[in-house]
Amino acid sequence: MRLGLGTGSTAAEFVELLGARVRAGLSVVGVPTSEATHRAAQAAGIPLTTLDETPELDLTIDGADEIDGARRLIKGGGGALLREKIVAAASRRMVVIADAGKRVETLGRFPLPVEVVPFGLAATRRAVEGALGRAGCAGEVALRRAADGAPFVTDGAHLILDAHLGRIPDPEALAAALAAVPGVVEHGLFLGLCSGAILAADEAGEVRLLTLGTL
């Protein structure tokens, strides 16, 4: 099976468990969505490939920062949204695994990441703010910074603007507005990509699994 391997704390747990299954004889090949996942998958003994070598995948397993009832997602809290979206789009199915606390009625509580090129940052940021307004959103747009205070740089050598919006009334309209801004590489709205989700809820010390869509 050809698998897309997601990025983030939940996806990292999946990679570790998948590695144990591979060592027990499971036959898979994976495409990691970040350098961090690449290192983790190698350490777990999972055979890896690339989208150049394997352009069509059977399934991507990834986490999410938010998911609504229509299986629309916000992703990119870990900074890997571009590769995550490329891999998900190359897969027949994408299944999200996440804590049930990521389920929301309206997207936007989690800051929306917008990946941008460094050139012309101030102009791009202004254009992003304009796109947010035209899509009916309002809030602060902040340049993401690393732990040392320097601008956070993605695996693709881009920067990330985090839009603190509170709510996104029309994700499709916002996605279209952001995609039209020169300098925007990608945004963290994953629309029409997630076929199903498994959400884990801890209730009175017992884990209950909730499912959305088709797994």
ABEGO torsion letter per residue (X at the ends): XBBBBBBEAAAAAAAAAAAAAAAAGBBBBBBBABAAAAAAAAAAGBBBBBAAABABBABBBBBBABBBAAGBBBBGAAGAAAAAAAAAAABABBBBBBBAAABBABBGABBBBBBBBABGAAAAAAAAAAAAAAAGBBEBBBBBBBAAGBBBBBAAGBBBBBBBAGBBABAAAAAAAAAABBGBABBABBBGABABBBBBBBBGGBBBBBBBEBX
